[in-house]
């Protein structure tokens, strides 16, 4: 099946184009299933064509917001219908407050409304990522940027990437939308979940219809823990696990491999604006900063490093880059363009083996004691501690050091009340240079997340600022409160 996609052609250079082909040659094969209902390729193609015709008849605008109140299955049908009609589909997050939703609708309404001739470089998708202003940042992708991503995925990981896929997340998360559309594009089909459930995901994988799993680390950890509690037998049918969305907890790789003994476990690094950048086979012994070798169609250039061997801005060039951001609002987290090159403001360097080493995000770097510290490195060390579920490294003004390093943690459920600052400091000193050891620790049990499910470091920074204004909070330990708050770890 993979051979069919090795060379660009009009049939596969549009995201939706293969659907009609699969409807004609394997129409009775299930294209999409959510566990309670399904559509075959023939049924999916008919539903998409009918809805696309209705949009054209109604002279719908060139960009449409997909109705996120519908089921995930129907959202995917609507998405395919919108892009099949030559339009661009924007996908809202169902958790947006009403005011944010209205702002995004207003921004979409200001985009060009006249439908242009459909080409491989026509926009087909607007997704949303976190912005520095607190509002989601809309990014536009054209067809070729994703068909090239599909193609390099199959070329790199082989037939297992072109097999049935379990993509157990919302379509508003670009990783899971990618998984859904990859399953349609290859003709292998996809299973989705209305809401993630570790037990249902494991049941699906056990059935063997989805040899390929696309997941974020938190989902895999929930699956590992559920399987352990219920003494689930190893699942031999899973052949490929692709992990992205956040750094994988590599110290848990052995557990994941034991649960899926026949699976090749892949970590890949990328961004909403870039798609794939680098990949590697999961390795418990690999340093946390290594994210792997570039994909075959990606070039990497490290710029503005302070010295030879130190991190610089990572610029990439590939056919998978995004078009632009929706709207014109200035955002300090926005990607940097330089001709064909793009940086999402991540910093890193290449090692002697040609692997990309990721230091962290430029706007999160902390300078303490005259040295640069990337919070992501320290967070990886802390979350490897058995008592820590999540960590957020923050910089606080300090007269002596300029900035001192403090950490907000969420204890693992079994460790609540058992953690001590001295133990965590000893853990950090054993693995990192002394200046990277935090000076203070705070606990937050009500952990804030961004719309894409990642730690909301900005929200935690605000909570920390509010907490530090109350000097009395610095002198004694508080009992955790049910409202969002922090308390010092002694």
N, C-alpha and C positions, 0 to 999 in steps of 0.2 A: 504493500500500500504506500509506503514512504516514497518509492521511486517516482510516483506520480507527481510529487511536489518538488523534485530536485531542480527543475528549470522553470523560470518565470514564463507564464503564458496568460492570455486574457482570462481564461477560466478560473485561475487561482489568484490573480492579482487584485481582485476585489474580495472583500471579506465575506460577502454573502454569496458570491458567484457559484461555488461548488455545490450549494444546496440543491439547485435544480438537477445537477448531474446525479447526485446521490439519490434523489427522489426517483430518477428514472432507472437506475441500475440496482438499487437496494432499498426500494421504497417501503418494504415491510419491516426493515430494521428500525429499532427504537432510536430515535434521534435525541430525545430529551425525556427524562423521567424525574419526578420529584418524590417518588416513593408511593404516592397515592394516585397519580395520573401520569399519562405519558402521551407522546406524539411520535408516530413513525416519521421517517423522512418524507414520505409521500404526504402525510397529514400536515406536517410542519410546513412543507413547501406550499401546499394549497392555502393554508391559513395565512401565510406571509404574503402570497400573491393577492389574495382577496383584500387584506388590509392595506397593502401598498396601493392597490387600485383605488380604494376609497380615499386615501390621502391625496392621491393625484387628482381625483375628481373634485375634491373639496378645495383644491389649490392651497393646501396647507403650506405654512411658511417653511423656509429652507432648513431651519433648526427647530426641533421639537423636544420638549421635556417628557421623558417616558413617565407614565403614571406609576409611581412607586407604591400606590395603595393596592395594586393588583398583585396576584401571586407571582412568585419568581418565574414560574413557567410562562405565564402570560406576559410578563415584562420582557422576557427573551423573544417571544413572538413579536411583540410590538417593536422591540429594538431592531430585529431583522427586517420587519416591514418598513420601518422608517428608512433604513439605509438602502433597502432594495428599491425604494421609490426615488433614490438619488439624494435623499436628505441626510442631515446630520442629527444623531440622537444624543441628547444630554441625559445623564442619569443622576437623579437627586438621591441624597441619602435620606432614608425614612426617618432618621432621628433629628433632622434639622428642625430648629424652632421655626415657628410661622414667619417671624421677621426675616430670618435668613433665607427661607424659601422664597419669600416675596422679592428680596434683593436679587437673588439668582434669576428669578423669572424676568425681572426688569433688565438685567444684563443680557439675557438671551434675546429679549425683544429688540435690543439695540443692534444685534448682529444683522448682516445683510439678509433680506427676506426673499430675494429673487433666486430661483433655482437655476444653477448653472449646469452645463453639460457634465455628466458623470465621468470622472477620470480616476486613475489610480492615485492621483495626488489630491483628490477631492476629500474634504473633511467628512468623516463618518461618525465620529464619536467625540463627545465632550465629557471628560471625567473631572472629578474635583478632588483636590488635595488641600492640606492645611496651609493657610497663609499667615503671614506675620501680623496682619491686621485683625485677626480673629474671624474673618470671613473666609469661606472656602475659596480656593483659587481654581478656576476652570481652565483646563488644558485641552487643546484640540489635537486630535490625531487624524492623519489621512490613511486611506486604505492600505497603501503600500507599506507604511510603517508597521502595520500589524501582520500583513501577509508575509513580509520578510521575517518577522518574529516567529510566525508559525513555521516557516520553512527552515530557519536555522535551528529551531527547537527539534524538529524531526531529523534534520541532518546530523545534529550533535548527539542526540540521545537514542536515535534509531527507532525501530518499529514500536517499541513500548510507548513512545510519545505519541504514536498515531493509533493507539488502542483506546478502548473505552476509558473515559475519564470520570473520576469523582472530583467535583469542584464544589465543596460544601460551604459556600459563603455567598453573601449578597452580590448582586450584579453591580451595585454601587462601588464595590471594591474592585479596582481594575485587575488585580491578580485573578480573582474568581471569574470575572467577565472574560478574561483572556482564556482561562481554562474551558469555559462553556463554549466559546467560539472556536477554540482549537478542536474540540470534539465534533463540532458541526462541520468545520472546514475539512477535516481528515475523513469524515464519513464514519467515524467509529462510534459517535454518540457520547452523551454526557449525562451523568446523574447529578442532580443538585439537591440542596436542602433549603427549605423555607427558613429554618433556623437551625444553627449548628447543634448537633447532638453527637457526642462521642460514641454512644452505644449504637445509634443508627448508622453512623459512618462505618463503624466496624462491621455491622451486619451487612452493609452493602459490599464492603471489600471482601468479606467472607464468601459471598455468592460468586465472585470471580468474574463478574461482568465489567468490572472497572479495574484493570491491571495497573492503571496510572492514577496516582493521587496527587493533587495540587493542594498545598496547605500552608498555613502560617504556623510558626512555632508553637503558639499557645494552643492551637487545635491538636497538634501532635502530642503535646505534653498531657492534655486532657485524655486523649486516647490511650496513651501509655498507662496513666494512672487508673483509668476505668478498667482496662484489661487486667491490670495487676489485682485490683480489688475483686474482680469477678473470675479470676483464674482462667482467662481466655487463652485458648491454645494458639500457637503461632499460626499466622496466616500466610500460606504458601502461594496464594494466587496473585498477590501484589508484586509487581515487577519493577515499578519505577515510582519514586516519591520525589517530587520537586518542591523545595522549600524556599519561600521568600517572604517579603513583607516586614521582616525584622531579623536580627541575628539569631541563628539557631543556637540553642544551648548545647554545645558540642559534648559536654560531659554526659549528656543523656543519649548519645548516639548508640551506645551499646544496647541500651534498653529498646530503642526504636528498631535496631537491627534484629534483636531477638524476637520482637513481635512480628516483624516482616522479614523473615530470614532470606527470602529470594529476591528482595527488592534492592535495586541500586538507589542509593539515597544521595540526591543532588541538592546542594545549596547553590542558589544563584543570586547575584547582586545586580540590582538595576534600580530604576526610578520610574515614576509615572511619565516623566518627560523623555526618558531614554529607551524604555523597554530593557532588554537584556544588555548587560555590560560584561560580566565575568561569571564563571561557574567553577565548582569543584565538587569532587566526591566528598561527602561528609567524613571527617577524620577526627576522632577524639583527641589525637595528639597534635593536630595543627594549631599553631598560635591563633588566637582570636582575631587578629588583625588581617589575616590572609583571607581573601574572598575568591581567589582562584585566577585562572587564566582567561584572557579575553575570548569571547565567542569569535568564530571564524570570520564574521563580517564586521568586527569592531576593531577600531584603532584607538589607542590610548596615548595621551600626551600629558606629562606631569609638568606643571608650570609654576613659577614664582616660589620655588622652594628656597628657604633661607640659606641652606647650605647643601652640599652634595650629600645625598643619603637621608636628608630630612624630608618630611612631607611637603607636598605642594598641591596646588589645585588640580584636580583630575578633570581633564578635558577628553571627551570622546567624539569620534566621528564614525557614523554608521548609517545605513539606510533606514534605521528604525527610530530616528529621532522625531519628537513631536513637532507640530507646526508652530503654535503660539499659545499665549494665554488669552482667555476670554476677558475682554475689558482692557482698560489702560491703567488701572490703579498701580501705583508704585509699590513694590513689595521687596523688602530686603532679602527675602528667601528665594526670589525668582532666579531661574537659570540664567547663565551668562552665555551669550552668543558671540562667536568669533568666526564669521564666515560659515564653513561647514562644521565647525567644532562647537561643542556644547559642554558646559559644566553646570552641574546642579549644586555647586559649592561644597562638594565633598572633597576632603583632602586625603592624600595617600602617596604611595610610591610603588615602584616596581622592584621586586627582589631579583636575585641573580638567576632564579629559575624562570623568570618571566611571568611571575604571579603578581597580581595586584594586591597590595596591602593597604587596607582602608584604615586611616587614623580616626576620622570623624568628620562631622559637619563643621564648616568654617565658622558659622555664627554661634557654635556652642563651645568653641575652644576657650579655655581658661588659662590665663597667665598668672602663675603663682610662684613666688620666690625667684622670679626672673626666668622661669621655664614654662614651656607650653605643655598643657595637659589636655588631652581629648577625653571628654567625659565617657564616650562610648567604651574606651578601653577599661576604665575603672568599673563601669557598670557591668561589663562582661565578667570581670573577676568577682564582683559582689554577688551576681545572680548565680554563679557557680557554687556559692556557699549553700549548704543544704537548708539553712534557715531563712533564706531570702527568696521571695517570689519575684519581686520587681525592685528596681533601683533607679534613682534619678540623681545624677551628680550636678550640684549647683555651686556657683561661685558667689561668695559674700564678701563685701568690702572689708578690708583689714588694714589697720595702720602699719603693721609690721611687714606683712607679706604682700601688700597691695590687694590681693584677693586670697581668701582662704577657701579651702575645699570642704564643702559639707555635702552630706548625702541624705536623701529622703528614701526610705525603704518601705516595702510592704512585706511583712513576715510571711513565710510559708505557713499554711493553716496549722500544722502540727507544732510549729515553733513559737506561736504567739505567747508572749510573756517570758520566753526563755532566752532571748537574744541579749547580748551585752556589748557595749561599744568596744571594750578592750579586746574582746574575742574577734570582732570584725576588723579592728585595726591590726591585730596580729596576723590575721588571714591576708590582709592587703599587703603588709610589709613582707610577707614571705614570697609574694609573687610580683611585686612592683618596686620601683625606686621609692625611696623614703618620702620624697616631696609629694608623691601621688596619694599617700595615705590620708584619708579624710580627717579633719580636725573635730568634726561633730557629726552626729547621726540623729535623724529624726524619723519617727514612724508615722506613716499615713495608711490607715486601713481603708479609706474610701478613695481608691486610686482613680484619678481622672484619665480618660482616654480621648484621643482625637476621633474624628469621624471614621477614620480608617482602622481604628482599633489599636493604635500605638499609644505609648505613654505620652501624655500631654505635659511635656516638660515646662512649658510656659505657664500653665495653670498651677503646677507645683511651685514654680518660682514665686508666683503671686501669693500663694498660701504661706510660703516660707517667709516672705517679706512681712506679711500681716502678723505672723507669729512672732517674729523677732522684734516687732514694735512694742510688744508687751514684755518688758524686762523681767517681770516676775516669772514668766514662763521659762526663763533660762536657768533658774536656780533649783527647780525641783521637778520630779517626774509626775506627769499627769496620768490619770486613768483615761483610756481612749474614750472619746465621746462619739455619739451616733451621727453628728453632723460633720461635714468636711472640716477636718482640723489636723494639726500636727502635734506631736508631743515628743520631747527629747528622749533619746535612748541613752541610758546611763551605763 
